Amino acid sequence: MRSVVRGTAVAAALVLALTGCEESIPAAGGEKAPGIPGEAQPGADGGADAPKVVWLDPTGLMNALPIESAVGGWFVGGDPFMVQGPEAVEHCAKETGVACTGLVAAGGKDMETAGSSDGTRVEFRLYSFGTEEQARAAMKGLAAEERKSSAEYGEPTKPLTLATVADETDAFADDSTADVVMRIGTVLAHVDANETEPDGLEHVSNVQVERVRTVAAGKNPGY
């Protein structure tokens, strides 16, 4: 296992980082959050009639992570996690190979099949940025890093054709895992899966995109 195993290690590191900065993380429904899900990010220069840019504050990012019932009733998963501040930037930079300028928060959730020994596992990661340009730079960096990792393991990737509802999608797979790297407004989403057929990968990717859009619009995505 190339990327999924590495992603699990990163998740553990992020959880450890999270425990060290809990006071800086707003609770869902808290009195004040850094921004309002669905509101155009700071610095947006569109007119009053311009469509709002998809953007998530840290609480919105947590709420946008998928739930098992939406992905498939046969999945079980751990608790979602979220981190912000220097720790989040450091881990984002390691994953993407870029500086992660403008990073608001990073988070994720892991799922695997219940009661099965087939090893099916899906990891979801979200990175919220201040602008679309920052998210696009991180997206390109993340895709390049994943392809580089596969090549170093002697498993060069092949492109995958998936129909997603993201603004931009880059999907590819090696002999062990598949990666779907997507941009939804200012949010970078990464779906990393093993033992998953293309139809299933397309489904879980679109579940993630729709939850991001729903939360960013100020709606309840379902819990």
DRENVO-518984 format. One record per residue (C-alpha): residue number from 1; residue in three letters; x, y, z. Coordinates in steps of 0.5 Angstrom, whole numbers. Example, Ala and Ser with C-alpha at 12.3 -4.5 7.8 and 13.67 -1.06 7.14 Angstrom:
<r resi="1" resn="ala" c1="25" c2="-9" c3="16"/>
<r resi="2" resn="ser" c1="27" c2="-2" c3="14"/>
END
This chain:
<r resi="1" resn="met" c1="0" c2="0" c3="0"/>
<r resi="2" resn="arg" c1="3" c2="7" c3="-2"/>
<r resi="3" resn="ser" c1="-1" c2="13" c3="-1"/>
<r resi="4" resn="val" c1="-6" c2="10" c3="4"/>
<r resi="5" resn="val" c1="-1" c2="8" c3="9"/>
<r resi="6" resn="arg" c1="2" c2="14" c3="8"/>
<r resi="7" resn="gly" c1="-4" c2="18" c3="9"/>
<r resi="8" resn="thr" c1="-6" c2="14" c3="15"/>
<r resi="9" resn="ala" c1="1" c2="16" c3="18"/>
<r resi="10" resn="val" c1="-1" c2="24" c3="16"/>
<r resi="11" resn="ala" c1="-7" c2="23" c3="20"/>
<r resi="12" resn="ala" c1="-4" c2="21" c3="26"/>
<r resi="13" resn="ala" c1="1" c2="26" c3="26"/>
<r resi="14" resn="leu" c1="-5" c2="31" c3="25"/>
<r resi="15" resn="val" c1="-9" c2="29" c3="31"/>
<r resi="16" resn="leu" c1="-3" c2="29" c3="35"/>
<r resi="17" resn="ala" c1="-2" c2="37" c3="33"/>
<r resi="18" resn="leu" c1="-10" c2="38" c3="34"/>
<r resi="19" resn="thr" c1="-9" c2="36" c3="41"/>
<r resi="20" resn="gly" c1="-4" c2="41" c3="42"/>
<r resi="21" resn="cys" c1="-8" c2="47" c3="39"/>
<r resi="22" resn="glu" c1="-15" c2="45" c3="41"/>
<r resi="23" resn="glu" c1="-16" c2="52" c3="44"/>
<r resi="24" resn="ser" c1="-16" c2="55" c3="38"/>
<r resi="25" resn="ile" c1="-21" c2="51" c3="34"/>
<r resi="26" resn="pro" c1="-28" c2="54" c3="34"/>
<r resi="27" resn="ala" c1="-33" c2="48" c3="36"/>
<r resi="28" resn="ala" c1="-39" c2="47" c3="31"/>
<r resi="29" resn="gly" c1="-44" c2="53" c3="33"/>
<r resi="30" resn="gly" c1="-39" c2="57" c3="37"/>
<r resi="31" resn="glu" c1="-40" c2="64" c3="38"/>
<r resi="32" resn="lys" c1="-35" c2="66" c3="33"/>
<r resi="33" resn="ala" c1="-32" c2="63" c3="27"/>
<r resi="34" resn="pro" c1="-26" c2="66" c3="23"/>
<r resi="35" resn="gly" c1="-31" c2="66" c3="17"/>
<r resi="36" resn="ile" c1="-38" c2="64" c3="15"/>
<r resi="37" resn="pro" c1="-39" c2="58" c3="10"/>
<r resi="38" resn="gly" c1="-41" c2="60" c3="4"/>
<r resi="39" resn="glu" c1="-39" c2="67" c3="4"/>
<r resi="40" resn="ala" c1="-34" c2="69" c3="-1"/>
<r resi="41" resn="gln" c1="-27" c2="69" c3="2"/>
<r resi="42" resn="pro" c1="-23" c2="75" c3="4"/>
<r resi="43" resn="gly" c1="-20" c2="79" c3="-2"/>
<r resi="44" resn="ala" c1="-26" c2="77" c3="-7"/>
<r resi="45" resn="asp" c1="-27" c2="83" c3="-11"/>
<r resi="46" resn="gly" c1="-33" c2="80" c3="-15"/>
<r resi="47" resn="gly" c1="-39" c2="85" c3="-15"/>
<r resi="48" resn="ala" c1="-45" c2="84" c3="-11"/>
<r resi="49" resn="asp" c1="-49" c2="80" c3="-16"/>
<r resi="50" resn="ala" c1="-43" c2="76" c3="-17"/>
<r resi="51" resn="pro" c1="-44" c2="68" c3="-15"/>
<r resi="52" resn="lys" c1="-41" c2="67" c3="-8"/>
<r resi="53" resn="val" c1="-34" c2="63" c3="-8"/>
<r resi="54" resn="val" c1="-34" c2="56" c3="-5"/>
<r resi="55" resn="trp" c1="-31" c2="57" c3="2"/>
<r resi="56" resn="leu" c1="-30" c2="54" c3="8"/>
<r resi="57" resn="asp" c1="-28" c2="56" c3="15"/>
<r resi="58" resn="pro" c1="-25" c2="51" c3="20"/>
<r resi="59" resn="thr" c1="-32" c2="49" c3="23"/>
<r resi="60" resn="gly" c1="-35" c2="48" c3="16"/>
<r resi="61" resn="leu" c1="-29" c2="44" c3="14"/>
<r resi="62" resn="met" c1="-31" c2="39" c3="19"/>
<r resi="63" resn="asn" c1="-38" c2="39" c3="17"/>
<r resi="64" resn="ala" c1="-36" c2="38" c3="10"/>
<r resi="65" resn="leu" c1="-33" c2="31" c3="11"/>
<r resi="66" resn="pro" c1="-37" c2="25" c3="9"/>
<r resi="67" resn="ile" c1="-41" c2="21" c3="13"/>
<r resi="68" resn="glu" c1="-41" c2="13" c3="12"/>
<r resi="69" resn="ser" c1="-49" c2="13" c3="11"/>
<r resi="70" resn="ala" c1="-47" c2="17" c3="5"/>
<r resi="71" resn="val" c1="-41" c2="14" c3="2"/>
<r resi="72" resn="gly" c1="-44" c2="7" c3="3"/>
<r resi="73" resn="gly" c1="-48" c2="3" c3="9"/>
<r resi="74" resn="trp" c1="-42" c2="-2" c3="9"/>
<r resi="75" resn="phe" c1="-37" c2="3" c3="11"/>
<r resi="76" resn="val" c1="-35" c2="4" c3="18"/>
<r resi="77" resn="gly" c1="-30" c2="10" c3="20"/>
<r resi="78" resn="gly" c1="-26" c2="14" c3="25"/>
<r resi="79" resn="asp" c1="-28" c2="21" c3="28"/>
<r resi="80" resn="pro" c1="-27" c2="26" c3="23"/>
<r resi="81" resn="phe" c1="-21" c2="31" c3="25"/>
<r resi="82" resn="met" c1="-19" c2="38" c3="23"/>
<r resi="83" resn="val" c1="-13" c2="42" c3="25"/>
<r resi="84" resn="gln" c1="-11" c2="49" c3="23"/>
<r resi="85" resn="gly" c1="-5" c2="54" c3="24"/>
<r resi="86" resn="pro" c1="3" c2="52" c3="23"/>
<r resi="87" resn="glu" c1="2" c2="45" c3="24"/>
<r resi="88" resn="ala" c1="-4" c2="45" c3="19"/>
<r resi="89" resn="val" c1="1" c2="49" c3="14"/>
<r resi="90" resn="glu" c1="7" c2="44" c3="16"/>
<r resi="91" resn="his" c1="3" c2="38" c3="14"/>
<r resi="92" resn="cys" c1="0" c2="41" c3="8"/>
<r resi="93" resn="ala" c1="7" c2="43" c3="5"/>
<r resi="94" resn="lys" c1="9" c2="36" c3="6"/>
<r resi="95" resn="glu" c1="3" c2="33" c3="2"/>
<r resi="96" resn="thr" c1="3" c2="38" c3="-3"/>
<r resi="97" resn="gly" c1="10" c2="40" c3="-4"/>
<r resi="98" resn="val" c1="8" c2="47" c3="-4"/>
<r resi="99" resn="ala" c1="8" c2="53" c3="1"/>
<r resi="100" resn="cys" c1="0" c2="52" c3="2"/>
<r resi="101" resn="thr" c1="0" c2="60" c3="3"/>
<r resi="102" resn="gly" c1="-7" c2="62" c3="5"/>
<r resi="103" resn="leu" c1="-9" c2="55" c3="9"/>
<r resi="104" resn="val" c1="-15" c2="56" c3="13"/>
<r resi="105" resn="ala" c1="-15" c2="49" c3="16"/>
<r resi="106" resn="ala" c1="-14" c2="42" c3="14"/>
<r resi="107" resn="gly" c1="-18" c2="36" c3="16"/>
<r resi="108" resn="gly" c1="-20" c2="29" c3="14"/>
<r resi="109" resn="lys" c1="-23" c2="22" c3="16"/>
<r resi="110" resn="asp" c1="-22" c2="15" c3="14"/>
<r resi="111" resn="met" c1="-27" c2="9" c3="12"/>
<r resi="112" resn="glu" c1="-26" c2="2" c3="11"/>
<r resi="113" resn="thr" c1="-31" c2="-4" c3="10"/>
<r resi="114" resn="ala" c1="-34" c2="-7" c3="16"/>
<r resi="115" resn="gly" c1="-33" c2="-14" c3="17"/>
<r resi="116" resn="ser" c1="-29" c2="-15" c3="11"/>
<r resi="117" resn="ser" c1="-22" c2="-18" c3="10"/>
<r resi="118" resn="asp" c1="-22" c2="-15" c3="3"/>
<r resi="119" resn="gly" c1="-18" c2="-9" c3="5"/>
<r resi="120" resn="thr" c1="-22" c2="-4" c3="2"/>
<r resi="121" resn="arg" c1="-20" c2="3" c3="5"/>
<r resi="122" resn="val" c1="-22" c2="10" c3="3"/>
<r resi="123" resn="glu" c1="-19" c2="17" c3="6"/>
<r resi="124" resn="phe" c1="-22" c2="23" c3="5"/>
<r resi="125" resn="arg" c1="-18" c2="30" c3="6"/>
<r resi="126" resn="leu" c1="-20" c2="37" c3="6"/>
<r resi="127" resn="tyr" c1="-16" c2="43" c3="5"/>
<r resi="128" resn="ser" c1="-19" c2="50" c3="6"/>
<r resi="129" resn="phe" c1="-16" c2="56" c3="3"/>
<r resi="130" resn="gly" c1="-17" c2="64" c3="2"/>
<r resi="131" resn="thr" c1="-17" c2="64" c3="-5"/>
<r resi="132" resn="glu" c1="-18" c2="59" c3="-11"/>
<r resi="133" resn="glu" c1="-11" c2="61" c3="-14"/>
<r resi="134" resn="gln" c1="-8" c2="58" c3="-7"/>
<r resi="135" resn="ala" c1="-13" c2="52" c3="-8"/>
<r resi="136" resn="arg" c1="-11" c2="51" c3="-15"/>
<r resi="137" resn="ala" c1="-3" c2="51" c3="-13"/>
<r resi="138" resn="ala" c1="-4" c2="46" c3="-8"/>
<r resi="139" resn="met" c1="-8" c2="42" c3="-12"/>
<r resi="140" resn="lys" c1="-3" c2="41" c3="-18"/>
<r resi="141" resn="gly" c1="3" c2="40" c3="-12"/>
<r resi="142" resn="leu" c1="-1" c2="35" c3="-9"/>
<r resi="143" resn="ala" c1="-2" c2="31" c3="-15"/>
<r resi="144" resn="ala" c1="5" c2="32" c3="-17"/>
<r resi="145" resn="glu" c1="7" c2="29" c3="-11"/>
<r resi="146" resn="glu" c1="3" c2="23" c3="-11"/>
<r resi="147" resn="arg" c1="5" c2="21" c3="-18"/>
<r resi="148" resn="lys" c1="12" c2="22" c3="-16"/>
<r resi="149" resn="ser" c1="11" c2="17" c3="-10"/>
<r resi="150" resn="ser" c1="8" c2="12" c3="-14"/>
<r resi="151" resn="ala" c1="14" c2="12" c3="-19"/>
<r resi="152" resn="glu" c1="19" c2="12" c3="-13"/>
<r resi="153" resn="tyr" c1="15" c2="5" c3="-11"/>
<r resi="154" resn="gly" c1="16" c2="3" c3="-18"/>
<r resi="155" resn="glu" c1="8" c2="3" c3="-19"/>
<r resi="156" resn="pro" c1="8" c2="9" c3="-25"/>
<r resi="157" resn="thr" c1="1" c2="12" c3="-25"/>
<r resi="158" resn="lys" c1="-5" c2="12" c3="-30"/>
<r resi="159" resn="pro" c1="-10" c2="17" c3="-31"/>
<r resi="160" resn="leu" c1="-17" c2="15" c3="-29"/>
<r resi="161" resn="thr" c1="-23" c2="18" c3="-33"/>
<r resi="162" resn="leu" c1="-28" c2="20" c3="-27"/>
<r resi="163" resn="ala" c1="-35" c2="24" c3="-28"/>
<r resi="164" resn="thr" c1="-34" c2="29" c3="-22"/>
<r resi="165" resn="val" c1="-38" c2="35" c3="-20"/>
<r resi="166" resn="ala" c1="-32" c2="39" c3="-18"/>
<r resi="167" resn="asp" c1="-29" c2="45" c3="-21"/>
<r resi="168" resn="glu" c1="-23" c2="41" c3="-23"/>
<r resi="169" resn="thr" c1="-21" c2="34" c3="-22"/>
<r resi="170" resn="asp" c1="-14" c2="30" c3="-23"/>
<r resi="171" resn="ala" c1="-15" c2="23" c3="-22"/>
<r resi="172" resn="phe" c1="-10" c2="17" c3="-23"/>
<r resi="173" resn="ala" c1="-8" c2="10" c3="-20"/>
<r resi="174" resn="asp" c1="-2" c2="6" c3="-20"/>
<r resi="175" resn="asp" c1="-2" c2="-2" c3="-18"/>
<r resi="176" resn="ser" c1="-5" c2="-1" c3="-11"/>
<r resi="177" resn="thr" c1="-9" c2="5" c3="-10"/>
<r resi="178" resn="ala" c1="-13" c2="11" c3="-14"/>
<r resi="179" resn="asp" c1="-12" c2="18" c3="-12"/>
<r resi="180" resn="val" c1="-18" c2="23" c3="-14"/>
<r resi="181" resn="val" c1="-15" c2="31" c3="-13"/>
<r resi="182" resn="met" c1="-21" c2="36" c3="-14"/>
<r resi="183" resn="arg" c1="-22" c2="43" c3="-13"/>
<r resi="184" resn="ile" c1="-28" c2="46" c3="-11"/>
<r resi="185" resn="gly" c1="-28" c2="53" c3="-10"/>
<r resi="186" resn="thr" c1="-22" c2="55" c3="-5"/>
<r resi="187" resn="val" c1="-23" c2="48" c3="-2"/>
<r resi="188" resn="leu" c1="-18" c2="42" c3="-4"/>
<r resi="189" resn="ala" c1="-21" c2="35" c3="-4"/>
<r resi="190" resn="his" c1="-17" c2="29" c3="-4"/>
<r resi="191" resn="val" c1="-20" c2="22" c3="-4"/>
<r resi="192" resn="asp" c1="-15" c2="16" c3="-3"/>
<r resi="193" resn="ala" c1="-17" c2="9" c3="-4"/>
<r resi="194" resn="asn" c1="-15" c2="2" c3="-5"/>
<r resi="195" resn="glu" c1="-19" c2="-4" c3="-8"/>
<r resi="196" resn="thr" c1="-24" c2="1" c3="-11"/>
<r resi="197" resn="glu" c1="-28" c2="0" c3="-17"/>
<r resi="198" resn="pro" c1="-28" c2="6" c3="-22"/>
<r resi="199" resn="asp" c1="-36" c2="7" c3="-21"/>
<r resi="200" resn="gly" c1="-35" c2="7" c3="-13"/>
<r resi="201" resn="leu" c1="-29" c2="12" c3="-13"/>
<r resi="202" resn="glu" c1="-33" c2="16" c3="-18"/>
<r resi="203" resn="his" c1="-39" c2="16" c3="-13"/>
<r resi="204" resn="val" c1="-35" c2="17" c3="-6"/>
<r resi="205" resn="ser" c1="-31" c2="23" c3="-10"/>
<r resi="206" resn="asn" c1="-38" c2="26" c3="-12"/>
<r resi="207" resn="val" c1="-41" c2="25" c3="-5"/>
<r resi="208" resn="gln" c1="-35" c2="29" c3="-2"/>
<r resi="209" resn="val" c1="-36" c2="35" c3="-7"/>
<r resi="210" resn="glu" c1="-43" c2="35" c3="-6"/>
<r resi="211" resn="arg" c1="-42" c2="36" c3="2"/>
<r resi="212" resn="val" c1="-37" c2="41" c3="1"/>
<r resi="213" resn="arg" c1="-42" c2="45" c3="-4"/>
<r resi="214" resn="thr" c1="-48" c2="44" c3="1"/>
<r resi="215" resn="val" c1="-44" c2="47" c3="7"/>
<r resi="216" resn="ala" c1="-41" c2="52" c3="4"/>
<r resi="217" resn="ala" c1="-48" c2="54" c3="2"/>
<r resi="218" resn="gly" c1="-50" c2="55" c3="9"/>
<r resi="219" resn="lys" c1="-54" c2="48" c3="9"/>
<r resi="220" resn="asn" c1="-54" c2="42" c3="13"/>
<r resi="221" resn="pro" c1="-51" c2="36" c3="9"/>
<r resi="222" resn="gly" c1="-54" c2="31" c3="14"/>
<r resi="223" resn="tyr" c1="-50" c2="28" c3="20"/>
END
